[in-house]
Amino acid sequence: MKNLFERFVQDESGATAIEYGLIAALISVALITGASTLGNTLGDQFQSLSDKMNAADALHP
C-alpha cells in the first residue's frame, strides 16, 4: 500500500495534462477575443461605408 501511495505522489502525468488543458483554454480565450474584436471592427467599417454610400446616393437621385 505504501508503495502504491509513493508511486501516486511521484506520478506527474496528470499534472502535465492539466497544464496542457489550461494552456489550450487560454489560447482559445485569446483567439475568441481577437476574432470578436476583429468582427466588431469590420462591422463598424462596413456600416460606415454603407452610410457614406447612402449619403452619396441621396445627393444624386
Secondary structure, DSSP 8 states (H G I E B T S, - for coil): -HHHHHHHHH--HHHHHHHHHHHHHHHHHHHHHHHHHHHHHHHHHHHHHHHHHHHHHHH--
